Amino acid sequence: MQQMRRLSKNERHEKILHVSARAPYVRISSLARQLGVSTETVRRDLQELCGSGLMERTYGGAVAPPMAPAAVNGQPAAGIDGGAPAVAAAVVQRVRPGETVMLGGGRIMLPTAREIARCSVNLTVITCNARIAAVLGGNPTIRAVLSPGDYNPKEDEVTGSDTVAYLEQFRADLAIVEAVGLTKDGLYESSFAVAAVKRAMLRQSDQRIAVAGEGAWSRSAVRRVCTLGELDEIVSPEAPDETITQALGKVQTALSVV
């Protein structure tokens, strides 16, 4: 039987990047089989790739880093690089073993999903985002449920009436959604279809958390998802202005600046 030619480190790195470009999540064990090397070799390769910013580690494997965020109404999307890690680390502390969690899509939500996959156990997570489902599925103690719907390849996400109807079959302990914009009047989303999905997740959950990236405060978008009073907590790397702070106090919505 002809043996597989031993790949150089650079060739392995190229192969790993090629695989990760086609799949949202790659497992160490699967890469080891494909490359014909030990899992320890793959771990070292991933460590180097992650150190170079070409990959990001998660439970049992790695993912390609997210693409740059799209602009909203001509403005850059809410903070991804600066605020996301701190927000993700804070949000995962709100997740308890055995819970059912609804997780919306978004640029901050992907790092949040990675942190949940790394730290949490015995969860059922319902999401509309295929990339998030793949990341969570890497943790064998997490049941990742991907809702049906109309697929948007740009966002790797489903929306539409089928998605909303599917979410309405569940009752969750916790919903976590990302805010494109937040004003004294509530949480906003730039897409009507995405707003409907986020609204359904919040409606079907006992506890409701919104995450807001850098620049989200005082930005409004096309569609309001909910009022501030319909949220239990907002987690953000930035503090809002005095007007929004007073509005949050009136409705007793907690604010965590991380």
ABEGO torsion letter per residue (X at the ends): XBBBBBBBAAAAAAAAAAAAAABABBBAAAAAAAAGBBAAAAAAAAAAAAAAGABBBBBGBBBBBBBBBBBBGGBBBBBAAAAAAAAAAAAAAABBBGBBBBBBBEAAAAAAAAAAAAABBGBBBBBABAAAAAAAAABAABBBBBBBEBBBAAAGBBBEAAAAAAAAABBBABBBBBBABBBAAEBBBABAAAAAAAAAAAAABABBBBBBBBGABGBBBABBABBAAABABBBBABBBBAAAAAAAAAAGBBBBBX
